Amino acid sequence: MKKKLFVATLVSYLGIYITMPVLSAISTKAHMIPSQIGIMISLGAAAMLLLAPIWGKMSDIFGRRIVMIIGLFGMGVFFILYVILFHMSIASSKAVPLFFYGLMGTRFLLGIFMTTTPTAANAYMADISTTKDRAKDMSSLGFATGLAMVLGPIIGGLISTTGNLYLPFYTTIVLLLLFTVIMTAILPERQVSINEAHATDKKETGSKKFFSVKLLSWLLVGCSVMFVVVGLQLLTSLYLHDNIGQTVVQSAKTSSLLFVILGVTLMLTQILQIKVLNFSARKMMIVGIPLLVLGLLLITVASAFWMLVVSYILIGAGAAFGMSSLSAGASLVVSQDQQGAVAGTVAMTQAIAGIVSPLFGSFIYQINIKLPFLFFAAFAILTYLFFLANNLKRENTLS
């Protein structure tokens, strides 16, 4: 069952990342200007922010299986509409406002379903994992996310070398709809109930209220990790151009290479965690944030490419621990019947980062090119201290 959840999470995120390399290019061909493209992408993140907690709660009520299937199917359907609108807009000889609004609205609808399957999969994993194995099992889903972050752009980039910008979208549609059918067939209709799977755990942990300062500490420190991962996607090529002195073309290529390095490091770290280290959720976060901060600070003093490589390796390792520990740690501070709700809340923090980090990061970058990295580091340190204050007061084997 855990392998099925891994695959569902991987496919869902591949649905996002395969199209990323060509999204700006195809949007430009569709007569959209950069600000409109930015708004369109932000609308998708806004939908994720609004709907992720709702999907999590719905998975508590109606079951994980149906929500996971709806997520894959919904993404597939709205990607079809997305492609149709791109075709119509590109075919027109000039910009047509109706197509702009249609593309923006479709991106919002896509965003509604982007976190649906991962949210339900995280909750499902919490349902079938013991507290002892929770961190390791959640790390496997984090590995699926990291794998999609690496493979998605590579697949999309290779497919787009044919010159057909629609091919990554067609590939994504086929993948999502195919796995909608596969998951419908292989996911058990009757999920093992929470009481059956965790009778022992529930006796030990009892009932917990949903929101607490401890949960807030996990969400804030997790948000600091996502701020970095999302912000670097926008800032890396700009920083290479302005600080290292690369041309626009060179900075784009180098930026892609650095993100491959970051993604591979993220995957290898998560494999190490699953196979060897087996850190608790709390220990992963305790180790991860200092690595993240060190990598950010190294970027600000980097004067050569090799220094940036080292910094992105550190950030990749830190992000791997941080992303994996967030889902596991948050799931351990709420009751078992609240796993869907907390998985949705975790997804919501990722959506917040997707909206705030690019906007705020680009704004303060114009003030000073090193300021975003220093801000991300400072925010990570502050949330880390808050996390430590609320998680080291007493030994808690559940976190």
C-alpha positions as a LaTeX table, in Angstrom:
\begin{tabular}{lrrr}
\hline
Residue & $x$ (\AA) & $y$ (\AA) & $z$ (\AA) \\
\hline
Met1 & 0.00 & 0.00 & 0.00 \\
Lys2 & 2.81 & 2.39 & 0.83 \\
Lys3 & 4.30 & 1.91 & $-2.65$ \\
Lys4 & 0.94 & 2.81 & $-4.18$ \\
Leu5 & 0.85 & 6.04 & $-2.19$ \\
Phe6 & 4.39 & 6.78 & $-3.35$ \\
Val7 & 3.38 & 6.32 & $-7.00$ \\
Ala8 & 0.22 & 8.42 & $-6.63$ \\
Thr9 & 2.22 & 11.28 & $-5.09$ \\
Leu10 & 4.93 & 11.02 & $-7.76$ \\
Val11 & 2.44 & 11.11 & $-10.64$ \\
Ser12 & 0.53 & 14.03 & $-9.15$ \\
Tyr13 & 3.67 & 16.16 & $-8.82$ \\
Leu14 & 4.96 & 15.07 & $-12.23$ \\
Gly15 & 1.71 & 16.53 & $-13.54$ \\
Ile16 & 2.92 & 19.90 & $-12.29$ \\
Tyr17 & 6.64 & 19.76 & $-13.05$ \\
Ile18 & 6.64 & 18.24 & $-16.57$ \\
Thr19 & 4.99 & 21.37 & $-17.97$ \\
Met20 & 7.06 & 23.89 & $-16.00$ \\
Pro21 & 9.95 & 24.23 & $-18.52$ \\
Val22 & 7.61 & 25.30 & $-21.32$ \\
Leu23 & 4.92 & 27.18 & $-19.40$ \\
Ser24 & 6.48 & 30.63 & $-19.82$ \\
Ala25 & 7.32 & 30.02 & $-23.48$ \\
Ile26 & 3.88 & 28.75 & $-24.46$ \\
Ser27 & 2.22 & 31.54 & $-22.47$ \\
Thr28 & 4.31 & 34.10 & $-24.34$ \\
Lys29 & 3.26 & 32.57 & $-27.66$ \\
Ala30 & $-0.31$ & 32.91 & $-26.41$ \\
His31 & 0.23 & 36.71 & $-26.35$ \\
Met32 & 0.62 & 36.95 & $-22.57$ \\
Ile33 & 3.07 & 39.43 & $-21.05$ \\
Pro34 & 5.28 & 38.48 & $-18.06$ \\
Ser35 & 3.03 & 40.13 & $-15.48$ \\
Gln36 & 0.02 & 38.19 & $-16.78$ \\
Ile37 & 1.98 & 34.94 & $-16.66$ \\
Gly38 & 2.95 & 35.71 & $-13.07$ \\
Ile39 & $-0.66$ & 36.41 & $-12.12$ \\
Met40 & $-1.78$ & 33.19 & $-13.80$ \\
Ile41 & 0.72 & 31.09 & $-11.86$ \\
Ser42 & $-0.11$ & 32.89 & $-8.61$ \\
Leu43 & $-3.80$ & 32.10 & $-9.12$ \\
Gly44 & $-2.94$ & 28.41 & $-9.18$ \\
Ala45 & $-1.05$ & 28.77 & $-5.92$ \\
Ala46 & $-3.96$ & 30.75 & $-4.44$ \\
Ala47 & $-6.34$ & 27.91 & $-5.28$ \\
Met48 & $-4.00$ & 25.47 & $-3.57$ \\
Leu49 & $-3.97$ & 27.71 & $-0.51$ \\
Leu50 & $-7.75$ & 27.93 & $-0.33$ \\
Leu51 & $-8.64$ & 24.33 & $-1.13$ \\
Ala52 & $-5.86$ & 22.21 & 0.40 \\
Pro53 & $-7.35$ & 22.23 & 3.94 \\
Ile54 & $-10.79$ & 21.47 & 2.51 \\
Trp55 & $-9.52$ & 18.47 & 0.55 \\
Gly56 & $-7.78$ & 17.22 & 3.67 \\
Lys57 & $-10.99$ & 17.46 & 5.67 \\
Met58 & $-12.96$ & 15.81 & 2.87 \\
Ser59 & $-10.55$ & 12.89 & 2.93 \\
Asp60 & $-11.30$ & 12.53 & 6.65 \\
Ile61 & $-15.02$ & 12.39 & 5.87 \\
Phe62 & $-15.27$ & 10.53 & 2.55 \\
Gly63 & $-12.04$ & 8.53 & 2.58 \\
Arg64 & $-8.55$ & 8.92 & 1.14 \\
Arg65 & $-9.09$ & 6.77 & $-1.96$ \\
Ile66 & $-11.85$ & 8.79 & $-3.57$ \\
Val67 & $-10.07$ & 12.10 & $-2.92$ \\
Met68 & $-6.83$ & 10.79 & $-4.45$ \\
Ile69 & $-8.68$ & 9.63 & $-7.57$ \\
Ile70 & $-10.57$ & 12.92 & $-7.87$ \\
Gly71 & $-7.27$ & 14.79 & $-7.67$ \\
Leu72 & $-5.64$ & 12.92 & $-10.54$ \\
Phe73 & $-8.77$ & 13.06 & $-12.69$ \\
Gly74 & $-9.40$ & 16.74 & $-11.99$ \\
Met75 & $-5.86$ & 17.70 & $-13.00$ \\
Gly76 & $-6.14$ & 15.66 & $-16.19$ \\
Val77 & $-9.45$ & 17.25 & $-17.21$ \\
Phe78 & $-8.36$ & 20.83 & $-16.59$ \\
Phe79 & $-5.03$ & 20.29 & $-18.34$ \\
Ile80 & $-7.12$ & 19.37 & $-21.40$ \\
Leu81 & $-9.00$ & 22.66 & $-21.09$ \\
Tyr82 & $-5.68$ & 24.46 & $-20.56$ \\
Val83 & $-4.28$ & 23.09 & $-23.83$ \\
Ile84 & $-7.45$ & 23.94 & $-25.75$ \\
Leu85 & $-7.27$ & 27.54 & $-24.56$ \\
Phe86 & $-3.56$ & 27.78 & $-25.42$ \\
His87 & $-4.35$ & 26.49 & $-28.92$ \\
Met88 & $-7.10$ & 29.06 & $-29.38$ \\
Ser89 & $-5.02$ & 31.95 & $-28.04$ \\
Ile90 & $-1.94$ & 31.09 & $-30.12$ \\
Ala91 & $-4.08$ & 30.65 & $-33.23$ \\
Ser92 & $-5.40$ & 34.19 & $-32.88$ \\
Ser93 & $-3.40$ & 36.92 & $-34.56$ \\
Lys94 & $-3.55$ & 39.22 & $-31.54$ \\
Ala95 & $-4.18$ & 39.18 & $-27.83$ \\
Val96 & $-7.76$ & 38.30 & $-26.91$ \\
Pro97 & $-8.79$ & 39.21 & $-23.34$ \\
Leu98 & $-11.29$ & 36.35 & $-23.21$ \\
Phe99 & $-8.47$ & 33.84 & $-23.68$ \\
Phe100 & $-6.36$ & 35.53 & $-20.98$ \\
Tyr101 & $-9.16$ & 35.26 & $-18.48$ \\
Gly102 & $-9.87$ & 31.72 & $-19.59$ \\
Leu103 & $-6.25$ & 30.65 & $-19.08$ \\
Met104 & $-6.09$ & 32.36 & $-15.69$ \\
Gly105 & $-9.36$ & 30.78 & $-14.60$ \\
Thr106 & $-8.23$ & 27.36 & $-15.79$ \\
Arg107 & $-4.96$ & 27.70 & $-13.87$ \\
Phe108 & $-7.01$ & 28.47 & $-10.77$ \\
Leu109 & $-9.13$ & 25.36 & $-11.38$ \\
Leu110 & $-5.97$ & 23.32 & $-11.90$ \\
Gly111 & $-4.64$ & 24.65 & $-8.61$ \\
Ile112 & $-7.72$ & 23.32 & $-6.84$ \\
Phe113 & $-6.64$ & 19.78 & $-7.70$ \\
Met114 & $-2.83$ & 20.12 & $-7.56$ \\
Thr115 & $-2.51$ & 19.26 & $-3.88$ \\
Thr116 & $-5.53$ & 16.96 & $-3.67$ \\
Thr117 & $-3.79$ & 13.64 & $-4.25$ \\
Pro118 & $-0.62$ & 14.41 & $-2.21$ \\
Thr119 & $-2.74$ & 15.68 & 0.69 \\
Ala120 & $-4.87$ & 12.53 & 0.78 \\
Ala121 & $-1.79$ & 10.33 & 0.26 \\
Asn122 & $-0.04$ & 11.93 & 3.24 \\
Ala123 & $-3.11$ & 11.40 & 5.39 \\
Tyr124 & $-3.41$ & 7.80 & 4.16 \\
Met125 & 0.25 & 7.17 & 4.99 \\
Ala126 & $-0.34$ & 8.51 & 8.49 \\
Asp127 & $-3.32$ & 6.16 & 8.81 \\
Ile128 & $-1.28$ & 3.05 & 8.02 \\
Ser129 & 1.98 & 4.02 & 9.74 \\
Thr130 & 2.82 & 3.52 & 13.37 \\
Thr131 & 4.24 & 6.47 & 15.26 \\
Lys132 & 7.59 & 4.69 & 15.28 \\
Asp133 & 7.71 & 4.43 & 11.47 \\
Arg134 & 5.95 & 7.71 & 10.68 \\
Ala135 & 9.07 & 9.75 & 9.87 \\
Lys136 & 10.51 & 7.06 & 7.60 \\
Asp137 & 7.22 & 6.49 & 5.79 \\
Met138 & 6.58 & 10.20 & 5.31 \\
Ser139 & 10.11 & 10.54 & 3.97 \\
Ser140 & 9.18 & 8.17 & 1.16 \\
Leu141 & 6.47 & 10.60 & 0.05 \\
Gly142 & 8.98 & 13.43 & 0.34 \\
Phe143 & 11.26 & 11.37 & $-1.89$ \\
Ala144 & 8.43 & 11.12 & $-4.43$ \\
Thr145 & 8.12 & 14.91 & $-4.38$ \\
Gly146 & 11.86 & 15.37 & $-4.85$ \\
Leu147 & 11.95 & 12.80 & $-7.63$ \\
Ala148 & 9.18 & 14.66 & $-9.46$ \\
Met149 & 11.04 & 17.97 & $-9.01$ \\
Val150 & 14.05 & 16.45 & $-10.77$ \\
Leu151 & 12.45 & 14.17 & $-13.36$ \\
Gly152 & 9.56 & 16.47 & $-14.30$ \\
Pro153 & 11.60 & 19.34 & $-15.78$ \\
Ile154 & 14.00 & 16.85 & $-17.41$ \\
Ile155 & 11.12 & 14.99 & $-19.09$ \\
Gly156 & 9.42 & 18.22 & $-20.09$ \\
Gly157 & 12.65 & 19.71 & $-21.38$ \\
Leu158 & 13.55 & 16.65 & $-23.44$ \\
Ile159 & 10.06 & 16.40 & $-24.94$ \\
Ser160 & 10.03 & 20.09 & $-25.83$ \\
Thr161 & 13.29 & 19.76 & $-27.81$ \\
Thr162 & 11.10 & 18.45 & $-30.63$ \\
Gly163 & 9.91 & 22.03 & $-31.01$ \\
Asn164 & 6.33 & 21.17 & $-30.04$ \\
Leu165 & 5.49 & 23.05 & $-26.84$ \\
Tyr166 & 2.24 & 21.13 & $-26.47$ \\
Leu167 & 3.91 & 17.73 & $-26.06$ \\
Pro168 & 4.70 & 18.15 & $-22.33$ \\
Phe169 & 1.02 & 18.98 & $-21.77$ \\
Tyr170 & $-0.15$ & 15.97 & $-23.80$ \\
Thr171 & 2.24 & 13.74 & $-21.87$ \\
Thr172 & 0.94 & 15.11 & $-18.58$ \\
Ile173 & $-2.70$ & 14.56 & $-19.59$ \\
Val174 & $-2.09$ & 10.95 & $-20.63$ \\
Leu175 & $-0.11$ & 10.26 & $-17.45$ \\
Leu176 & $-2.75$ & 11.71 & $-15.13$ \\
Leu177 & $-5.74$ & 10.05 & $-16.79$ \\
Leu178 & $-3.93$ & 6.72 & $-17.13$ \\
Phe179 & $-3.08$ & 6.68 & $-13.44$ \\
Thr180 & $-6.59$ & 7.75 & $-12.55$ \\
Val181 & $-7.69$ & 4.41 & $-14.00$ \\
Ile182 & $-4.79$ & 2.51 & $-12.44$ \\
Met183 & $-5.34$ & 3.97 & $-8.97$ \\
Thr184 & $-9.07$ & 3.30 & $-9.21$ \\
Ala185 & $-8.21$ & $-0.34$ & $-9.84$ \\
Ile186 & $-5.43$ & $-0.89$ & $-7.29$ \\
Leu187 & $-6.42$ & 1.24 & $-4.30$ \\
Pro188 & $-8.58$ & $-0.83$ & $-1.93$ \\
Glu189 & $-12.19$ & 0.28 & $-1.79$ \\
Arg190 & $-12.27$ & $-0.32$ & 1.93 \\
Gln191 & $-9.55$ & 1.56 & 3.73 \\
Val192 & $-8.34$ & 0.05 & 6.99 \\
Ser193 & $-10.08$ & 2.10 & 9.61 \\
Ile194 & $-8.17$ & 4.39 & 11.89 \\
Asn195 & $-9.28$ & 2.47 & 14.94 \\
Glu196 & $-8.15$ & $-0.85$ & 13.47 \\
Ala197 & $-4.78$ & 0.42 & 12.32 \\
His198 & $-3.96$ & 2.46 & 15.39 \\
Ala199 & $-5.75$ & 0.98 & 18.33 \\
Thr200 & $-2.52$ & 0.82 & 20.30 \\
Asp201 & $-1.41$ & 4.30 & 19.31 \\
Lys202 & $-4.73$ & 5.83 & 20.26 \\
Lys203 & $-4.57$ & 4.29 & 23.70 \\
Glu204 & $-1.14$ & 5.80 & 24.14 \\
Thr205 & $-1.82$ & 9.26 & 22.72 \\
Gly206 & $-5.47$ & 9.82 & 23.50 \\
Ser207 & $-7.44$ & 12.64 & 21.96 \\
Lys208 & $-5.65$ & 15.85 & 20.99 \\
Lys209 & $-7.02$ & 19.20 & 20.00 \\
Phe210 & $-6.25$ & 20.12 & 16.41 \\
Phe211 & $-4.58$ & 23.51 & 16.69 \\
Ser212 & $-1.78$ & 24.02 & 19.18 \\
Val213 & 1.36 & 26.10 & 19.58 \\
Lys214 & 3.35 & 22.97 & 18.86 \\
Leu215 & 1.59 & 22.46 & 15.52 \\
Leu216 & 2.13 & 26.14 & 14.73 \\
Ser217 & 5.85 & 25.72 & 15.38 \\
Trp218 & 5.98 & 22.86 & 12.85 \\
Leu219 & 4.02 & 24.83 & 10.25 \\
Leu220 & 6.15 & 27.97 & 10.58 \\
Val221 & 9.49 & 26.21 & 10.39 \\
Gly222 & 8.18 & 24.12 & 7.49 \\
Cys223 & 7.05 & 27.28 & 5.75 \\
Ser224 & 10.58 & 28.67 & 6.07 \\
Val225 & 11.86 & 25.63 & 4.17 \\
Met226 & 9.30 & 26.06 & 1.39 \\
Phe227 & 10.10 & 29.79 & 1.18 \\
Val228 & 13.65 & 28.86 & 0.22 \\
Val229 & 12.76 & 26.08 & $-2.24$ \\
Val230 & 10.20 & 28.24 & $-4.05$ \\
Gly231 & 12.13 & 31.50 & $-3.86$ \\
Leu232 & 15.28 & 30.04 & $-5.38$ \\
Gln233 & 13.35 & 29.03 & $-8.49$ \\
Leu234 & 12.85 & 32.70 & $-9.28$ \\
Leu235 & 16.02 & 34.23 & $-7.86$ \\
Thr236 & 18.77 & 31.86 & $-9.01$ \\
Ser237 & 19.09 & 32.95 & $-12.63$ \\
Leu238 & 18.77 & 36.62 & $-11.65$ \\
Tyr239 & 21.53 & 36.27 & $-9.07$ \\
Leu240 & 23.82 & 34.46 & $-11.49$ \\
His241 & 23.39 & 37.30 & $-13.96$ \\
Asp242 & 23.77 & 40.17 & $-11.48$ \\
Asn243 & 26.35 & 38.77 & $-9.06$ \\
Ile244 & 28.42 & 36.25 & $-11.03$ \\
Gly245 & 28.21 & 38.22 & $-14.29$ \\
Gln246 & 26.74 & 35.52 & $-16.53$ \\
Thr247 & 24.72 & 36.38 & $-19.62$ \\
Val248 & 20.98 & 35.77 & $-19.62$ \\
Val249 & 21.40 & 32.57 & $-21.63$ \\
Gln250 & 24.27 & 31.34 & $-19.45$ \\
Ser251 & 22.37 & 32.11 & $-16.25$ \\
Ala252 & 19.35 & 30.14 & $-17.47$ \\
Lys253 & 21.50 & 27.08 & $-18.22$ \\
Thr254 & 23.48 & 27.36 & $-14.97$ \\
Ser255 & 20.29 & 27.84 & $-12.98$ \\
Ser256 & 18.88 & 24.63 & $-14.44$ \\
Leu257 & 22.08 & 22.79 & $-13.54$ \\
Leu258 & 22.01 & 24.08 & $-9.96$ \\
Phe259 & 18.43 & 22.91 & $-9.56$ \\
Val260 & 19.33 & 19.47 & $-10.85$ \\
Ile261 & 22.11 & 19.40 & $-8.23$ \\
Leu262 & 19.66 & 20.55 & $-5.56$ \\
Gly263 & 17.06 & 18.00 & $-6.61$ \\
Val264 & 19.52 & 15.10 & $-6.76$ \\
Thr265 & 20.88 & 16.06 & $-3.33$ \\
Leu266 & 17.33 & 16.21 & $-2.01$ \\
Met267 & 16.60 & 12.71 & $-3.33$ \\
Leu268 & 19.85 & 11.18 & $-2.10$ \\
Thr269 & 19.37 & 12.69 & 1.36 \\
Gln270 & 15.86 & 11.28 & 1.58 \\
Ile271 & 17.10 & 7.85 & 0.48 \\
Leu272 & 19.78 & 8.08 & 3.18 \\
Gln273 & 17.11 & 8.99 & 5.73 \\
Ile274 & 14.86 & 6.09 & 4.71 \\
Lys275 & 17.54 & 3.42 & 4.37 \\
Val276 & 20.20 & 4.39 & 6.92 \\
Leu277 & 19.59 & 7.31 & 9.28 \\
Asn278 & 15.93 & 6.78 & 10.19 \\
Phe279 & 15.87 & 10.07 & 12.12 \\
Ser280 & 12.75 & 11.04 & 14.01 \\
Ala281 & 10.70 & 13.89 & 12.54 \\
Arg282 & 12.01 & 16.29 & 15.15 \\
Lys283 & 15.64 & 15.33 & 14.59 \\
Met284 & 15.28 & 15.78 & 10.83 \\
Met285 & 14.11 & 19.35 & 11.34 \\
Ile286 & 16.81 & 20.03 & 13.94 \\
Val287 & 19.47 & 18.89 & 11.47 \\
Gly288 & 17.87 & 20.32 & 8.33 \\
Ile289 & 17.41 & 24.00 & 9.16 \\
Pro290 & 21.09 & 24.70 & 10.01 \\
Leu291 & 22.10 & 23.14 & 6.68 \\
Leu292 & 19.55 & 25.31 & 4.90 \\
Val293 & 20.72 & 28.50 & 6.62 \\
Leu294 & 24.38 & 27.70 & 5.97 \\
Gly295 & 23.63 & 27.22 & 2.27 \\
Leu296 & 21.76 & 30.53 & 2.06 \\
Leu297 & 24.56 & 32.45 & 3.76 \\
Leu298 & 27.11 & 30.84 & 1.46 \\
Ile299 & 25.17 & 32.13 & $-1.56$ \\
Thr300 & 25.58 & 35.70 & $-0.33$ \\
Val301 & 29.38 & 35.41 & $-0.28$ \\
Ala302 & 29.74 & 33.20 & $-3.36$ \\
Ser303 & 32.13 & 34.63 & $-5.92$ \\
Ala304 & 32.61 & 31.47 & $-7.96$ \\
Phe305 & 30.43 & 28.73 & $-9.38$ \\
Trp306 & 31.82 & 25.99 & $-7.13$ \\
Met307 & 30.69 & 27.93 & $-4.07$ \\
Leu308 & 27.17 & 28.03 & $-5.44$ \\
Val309 & 27.31 & 24.29 & $-6.06$ \\
Val310 & 28.25 & 23.70 & $-2.42$ \\
Ser311 & 25.50 & 26.05 & $-1.25$ \\
Tyr312 & 22.84 & 24.28 & $-3.32$ \\
Ile313 & 24.01 & 20.90 & $-2.04$ \\
Leu314 & 23.61 & 22.17 & 1.53 \\
Ile315 & 20.19 & 23.63 & 0.74 \\
Gly316 & 19.12 & 20.41 & $-0.98$ \\
Ala317 & 20.09 & 18.34 & 2.05 \\
Gly318 & 18.44 & 20.78 & 4.45 \\
Ala319 & 15.27 & 20.94 & 2.37 \\
Ala320 & 15.12 & 17.14 & 2.20 \\
Phe321 & 15.12 & 16.83 & 5.97 \\
Gly322 & 12.78 & 19.79 & 6.41 \\
Met323 & 10.17 & 18.77 & 3.84 \\
Ser324 & 10.06 & 15.17 & 5.04 \\
Ser325 & 9.89 & 16.07 & 8.72 \\
Leu326 & 7.10 & 18.64 & 8.29 \\
Ser327 & 4.45 & 16.16 & 7.20 \\
Ala328 & 5.54 & 13.55 & 9.74 \\
Gly329 & 5.92 & 15.97 & 12.64 \\
Ala330 & 2.63 & 17.75 & 12.02 \\
Ser331 & 0.79 & 14.43 & 11.78 \\
Leu332 & 2.14 & 13.37 & 15.16 \\
Val333 & 0.83 & 16.34 & 17.12 \\
Val334 & $-2.84$ & 15.84 & 16.20 \\
Ser335 & $-5.29$ & 13.02 & 16.78 \\
Gln336 & $-5.51$ & 10.14 & 14.35 \\
Asp337 & $-8.93$ & 11.22 & 13.09 \\
Gln338 & $-7.49$ & 14.63 & 12.12 \\
Gln339 & $-4.83$ & 13.37 & 9.71 \\
Gly340 & $-6.63$ & 14.62 & 6.60 \\
Ala341 & $-7.11$ & 18.06 & 8.09 \\
Val342 & $-3.48$ & 18.39 & 9.13 \\
Ala343 & $-2.24$ & 17.11 & 5.75 \\
Gly344 & $-4.34$ & 19.82 & 4.11 \\
Thr345 & $-2.93$ & 22.41 & 6.48 \\
Val346 & 0.62 & 21.37 & 5.61 \\
Ala347 & $-0.22$ & 21.68 & 1.91 \\
Met348 & $-1.62$ & 25.13 & 2.66 \\
Thr349 & 1.75 & 26.26 & 4.04 \\
Gln350 & 3.35 & 25.15 & 0.78 \\
Ala351 & 0.81 & 27.21 & $-1.15$ \\
Ile352 & 1.50 & 30.24 & 1.03 \\
Ala353 & 5.18 & 29.91 & 0.17 \\
Gly354 & 4.24 & 29.60 & $-3.50$ \\
Ile355 & 2.48 & 32.96 & $-3.37$ \\
Val356 & 4.51 & 35.01 & $-0.89$ \\
Ser357 & 8.07 & 33.88 & $-1.60$ \\
Pro358 & 8.28 & 34.90 & $-5.30$ \\
Leu359 & 6.45 & 38.19 & $-4.76$ \\
Phe360 & 8.31 & 39.29 & $-1.63$ \\
Gly361 & 11.63 & 37.83 & $-2.77$ \\
Ser362 & 11.55 & 39.67 & $-6.10$ \\
Phe363 & 10.53 & 42.91 & $-4.37$ \\
Ile364 & 13.41 & 42.98 & $-1.87$ \\
Tyr365 & 15.81 & 41.70 & $-4.55$ \\
Gln366 & 15.39 & 45.06 & $-6.27$ \\
Ile367 & 16.59 & 46.76 & $-3.08$ \\
Asn368 & 19.65 & 44.54 & $-2.71$ \\
Ile369 & 20.37 & 41.33 & $-4.62$ \\
Lys370 & 21.55 & 39.55 & $-1.45$ \\
Leu371 & 18.62 & 40.65 & 0.69 \\
Pro372 & 16.21 & 37.79 & $-0.21$ \\
Phe373 & 18.75 & 35.15 & 0.82 \\
Leu374 & 19.49 & 36.96 & 4.07 \\
Phe375 & 15.78 & 37.34 & 4.76 \\
Phe376 & 15.09 & 33.66 & 4.08 \\
Ala377 & 17.97 & 32.74 & 6.42 \\
Ala378 & 16.74 & 35.09 & 9.15 \\
Phe379 & 13.17 & 33.81 & 8.88 \\
Ala380 & 14.42 & 30.22 & 9.05 \\
Ile381 & 16.48 & 31.00 & 12.16 \\
Leu382 & 13.57 & 32.71 & 13.94 \\
Thr383 & 11.11 & 29.92 & 13.17 \\
Tyr384 & 13.78 & 27.36 & 14.12 \\
Leu385 & 14.21 & 28.95 & 17.54 \\
Phe386 & 10.43 & 28.98 & 18.01 \\
Phe387 & 10.35 & 25.33 & 16.96 \\
Leu388 & 13.10 & 24.38 & 19.41 \\
Ala389 & 11.40 & 26.26 & 22.24 \\
Asn390 & 8.22 & 24.26 & 21.74 \\
Asn391 & 9.72 & 20.88 & 20.92 \\
Leu392 & 12.65 & 20.58 & 23.30 \\
Lys393 & 10.82 & 21.55 & 26.49 \\
Arg394 & 10.39 & 17.91 & 27.24 \\
Glu395 & 11.24 & 14.66 & 25.52 \\
Asn396 & 8.40 & 13.51 & 23.33 \\
Thr397 & 8.87 & 10.26 & 21.50 \\
Leu398 & 6.08 & 11.11 & 19.10 \\
Ser399 & 7.98 & 13.97 & 17.50 \\
\hline
\end{tabular}
